[in-house]
Amino acid sequence: MICGQWGAAYSSFEHEKIAVILGKLDPATVEALIAGLPTGFSDPRQQVVYELSSKLATKRVVPQRLFRRAQKLLGDAGIADVTVLMGWFTAVSFTLMAYDVPSNATGLDQ
């Protein structure tokens, strides 16, 4: 979602490919996340992560009811994990955008 939020072509392309290949997410859900369109999840933990990160990425205000639900499902450590990962993926997206890395770039061998 963060890669889609910032429009980082390479990371959006790679994460879309991974999510679909591994069967972790429905292709339509991945498409919605990248496009910034509303979507939903049947798993309550995934849903609260989606809602929390959506609010932080767009409105930057988390309503108390959502925060309490996130605390119940994720705990304070889980909420911190979500925010740290959002920050990390923001930094990755900015770096890729600064270097204008295209979606079809060839990565390094690992």
KELO-30752 format. One record per residue (C-alpha): residue in one letter; y negated, z negated, x. Coordinates in steps of 0.001 Angstrom, whole numbers, plus 500000, padded with zeros to 6 digits. Each point is the difference from the previous one (the first is absolute). Layout:
// KELO-30752
aYZX...
***
This chain:
// KELO-30752
m500000500000500000i497567499174502814c500757503256501804g499234501811496751q496887497888499458w498541501103503324g501327503561499870a501947499901503261a502058503179499679y502629499272502668s500873496468498906s500049500946496316f502322502927500726e502358497947502180h500179497036497632e500547502282497029k502871501672501819i501562496670501017a499696498426496531v501587502983498288i502729500637502600l501065496365500052g499875499899496224k497826496893500085l497495501352497508d499979502620497307p498191503165501212a497565499811497065t499108496420500964v499377501021503611e497848502883498822a497951497658497805l499507497514502853i498746502697502360a497761501575497354g498552496650498949l501351500368496483p501295497069497937t503701499279500255g502359497103499429f503174498379501233s502896498417498126d500486497368502723p497514497140499389r499392499424503735q499270503675500645q497729500057496952v497961497007501134v499679501422503537y498782503271498484e497487498257497737l498755497668502748s499575502766502551s498387502288497402k497382497396499183l499330499214503647a499716503688500933t497712501016497155k498159497220498204r500468497508502851v500195497203497419v503306498444498979p499946498421496543q501287496407499894r502871500848497663l501251502714502368f499569497690502983r502069497262498318r502724502523499130a500014501230503615q500221496411501269k502955499327497722l501882503173500991l498977500375503660g498695496625501116d496930499583502186a501833501479502999g500886503092497954i496396500467498909a498918499721503633d502671502558500983v498655502473497431t496418499646501207v500944500246503696l502084503123499374m497134501540498049g497694499367502943w502493501414502478f500536503169497968t496234500348499610a499666499933503802v502830502530500365s498407502258497378f496581499816501675t501510500849503384l501898502982498603m496873501192498210a497827499559503104y502342502303501892d500367502301496979v503802499823500179p501419502537497516s502898499255497678n502315502307501934a499307498453503443t502984499538502271g500557496371500918l501141498662503322d503680499584500763q500987496364499855
***
